[in-house]
Amino acid sequence: MRNFGQKEILSSQKLTIFYFSGTGNSQNVAQWMSSAASKYDIECSINNIATIQRNSIVPVPVNSLVVFISPVHGFNYPPVMLHFIARFPKGNNKVILMNTRAGMLIGNFNLPGLSGAAFLFSTFMLKFKGYSIAGTKSVDLPSNWISLHPGLNKKTILRLHEKHKAGVIDFGEKILTGKKVYIPFHERVIDIIIAPLSIGYYLIGRFIFAKTFYSSADCNHCDLCVKNCPVKAIIKIDNRPFWTFTCESCMRCMSNCPKRCIETAHGFIISYCLYSSALTGLFFHYFNSLFFVIPNGFMRFILETALFLLFLGIFYRIFHYLMRFRFFERLMVYTSLTKYKFWGNRYKALKDF
């Protein structure tokens, strides 16, 4: 009788999920949470925030439990999720915050990812709007950032999915039966320690990553990368895909390209970092000689960062133009680690999990 009564109470509530996903990890977590809700006959709606206009977000029902799910980019929710939460209407609902982060396996040991500021900034914004946080969970699904590390093998991907699907459903059932579940204390401490790094990624790092993608001569101009980009960050210039600074580095384009022609320009970005130091040094040398001396400090750091990004935009445009020449295109391809089999396994979240 007790369980039946509890289920009867829960059945009058709703579950409203908002997610952002590049290669499908967060979308899977949303489906798993929905599976947990179905066990209690709780109505559930799943919403991809990439399809929602930020200036027309509809308030959720007052009796709905709200869930935000997003990958971690640069030790934080990506800007698209942060901006969505910032524009989310005020309310007094209970909220669940979840993230998918770079999970890996070393033998049988699950190497967890790092959440950083993912829950910190979003919690602050939501509480300011009147919401209360009823639970938090990080899910260590396979990392898809093959720009930074070799792609995971199929066995590892399968094991991570199997393990963490069960964990998400168990978490969902606990939350839906009135329990409060938060990330462990030691994870909170680690997240607070590394949280400052998320600011650097938000201000600088994400723009650098945005300019590391290119399409090789294997491109057949199907334009799937342009059409399917969740933040509309890819455009066509000179009849080639061109990645703008609004790219979130969600890896959808690289993982879904049917010709596997989208690569990371490791050679270009390493060369640029070396040249940019020299260019910035020359700029300040002549600026200080002609106008006034800019002392070391915060202002100089801001100027150096602005120049770095300005030069990056210019050099990426030149790089994009030179890709039309066979010699340069091949040079970039063979200095891209993602071109090689030992590194470049493309990743898509497994379905039916």
Secondary structure, DSSP 4 states (H G I P E B T S, - for coil): -HHHHHHHHHTT-EEEEEE--SSSHHHHHHHHHHHHHHTTT-EEEEEEGGGS-GGGPPPPPTTEEEEEEEE-SSSS--HHHHHHHHTSPP---EEEEEEE--BEEETTEEE----TTHHHHHHHHHHHTT-EEEEEEEE-PBP--TTTSPPPPHHHHHHHHHHHHHHHHHHHHHHHTT--B---HHHHHHHHHHHHHHHHIIIIIHHHHHTTEEE-TT-----HHHHH-TT--EEEETTEEEE-TT-----HHHHH-TT--EEE-HHHHHHHHHHHHHHHHHHHHHHHHHS----SSHHHHHHHHHHHHHHHHHHHHHHHHHTTSHHHHHHHHTT-GGGSTTT-----PPS--
